[in-house]
Amino acid sequence: MISFIDLKKEYQLLCKELDPLIRNILENGFFVLGNEVEEFEEEFSQYIGVKKSIGVNSGSDALFLAIKSLKIGIGDEIITVSHTFISTVDAIVRNGAKPVFVDIDPETYCMDVSKIEKNINKNTKAILTVHLYGHPVDLDPLRELANKYGLFLIEDACQAHGAEYNGDKVGGVGDIGCFSFYPTKNLGAYGDGGMIVTNNHELAVKLKMLRNYGQTEKYYHDFIGINSRLDELQAAILRVKLKHLDSWNNRRRNIAKIYDELLLDCDLILPIEQSYAKHVYHLYVIRNKKREILKNKLLREDIQTQIHYPIPVHKQKSYSVLKSNYNLPVTDKICSEILSLPNHPWLTDEQIIHVSEMITNAIG
Ligand SMILES: *Cc1c(COP(=O)(O)O)cnc(C)c1O
């Protein structure tokens, strides 16, 4: 069996280091907003190259609170993509704002920057862009547009820990960046977790309050916040894993390179890496018109694949209320063709060669 992800293997490799740390926290009896979270926030800031990081409960909460901290709500619009995980868009709607979808680039599957300007109007407050699959979006033109029209630039970097845009780590380029530590992400906790990053000191102070009931000091509340905190156990685990992130990302890049070479002559569209990009291959996504047949053939060979994502957000039942006629031809087209292959740091070269052979046999 070649599994899509293998977190048991990861724990086997880390348990010697993790077990005493976890035990120590349990024995100390301090679990929420303590030293581990503070240290991890500091280390994560250094890693991304930003001034401030704020640990929260999940990537979804990171996005929700980021938008909230910018005072974007009812009557406002945020430009984003439909080809993403649902929670990018949920974060906009949960704040009362309206998502405006633009199509994606057919090569990177990220936001098509040329489609943004004609969707900007007086209600537009922000661009929420997604570094999908671990490939950075083309950020310079986005920044220019945001500056020209006075919009905030928010980065959903939930799939792109360590990815770089012209040498800068993504998440730290816009006004606010959001990360998820869901277990299967490139940097994952053993439970839920998330991080908001920013270079804006005022926003950071506000975000720290927002994640903790709008509290300035215990039982003194300046505004209504929520309970969304990274806990000490997860922070301690993430501190250990952060030290491995670069080598794990390098292994993912290495695996992608092997796939690239072995699948070159197949009837497939392979992922690309733009010249401005350092791709961290959260997902290695190929395209083929007979995607379903290929997926089933691989499953018969005990090879797990997944689809990210089969239905774009604008066609989800939960978004039928929007009732807008979106013209998103690239998004609509690729959803029926994409397939994510196993790509995690614990795959062996032999396994990747095997997967590639089975794909070659299946589609020629
Ligand atoms: C995982 C993910 C999220 C949500 O993160 P959670 O921690 O699961 O809430 C948001 N956006 C994208 C693109 C993601 O991949």
The ligand as a Tripos MOL2 file, in Angstrom:
@<TRIPOS>MOLECULE
LIG
   15    15     1     0     0
SMALL
NO_CHARGES

@<TRIPOS>ATOM
      1 C1         -5.9920   23.7460    5.3090 C.3       1 LIG1
      2 C2         -6.4080   24.9960    4.6560 C.ar      1 LIG1
      3 C3         -7.1610   25.9720    5.3270 C.ar      1 LIG1
      4 C4         -7.7760   25.7640    6.6700 C.3       1 LIG1
      5 O1         -6.9280   25.3690    7.6650 O.3       1 LIG1
      6 P1         -7.5140   24.5870    8.9620 P.3       1 LIG1
      7 O2         -6.3660   24.6010    9.8960 O.co2     1 LIG1
      8 O3         -7.8780   23.2190    8.4940 O.co2     1 LIG1
      9 O4         -8.6830   25.3370    9.4580 O.co2     1 LIG1
     10 C5         -7.4250   27.1600    4.6720 C.ar      1 LIG1
     11 N1         -6.9950   27.3720    3.4150 N.ar      1 LIG1
     12 C6         -6.2930   26.4460    2.7250 C.ar      1 LIG1
     13 C7         -5.8360   26.7630    1.3440 C.3       1 LIG1
     14 C8         -5.9940   25.2280    3.3190 C.ar      1 LIG1
     15 O5         -5.3100   24.3130    2.6250 O.3       1 LIG1
@<TRIPOS>BOND
     1     1     2 1
     2     2     3 ar
     3     2    14 ar
     4     3     4 1
     5     3    10 ar
     6     4     5 1
     7     5     6 1
     8     6     7 2
     9     6     8 1
    10     6     9 1
    11    10    11 ar
    12    11    12 ar
    13    12    13 1
    14    12    14 ar
    15    14    15 1
@<TRIPOS>SUBSTRUCTURE
     1 LIG1         1 GROUP 0 **** ****
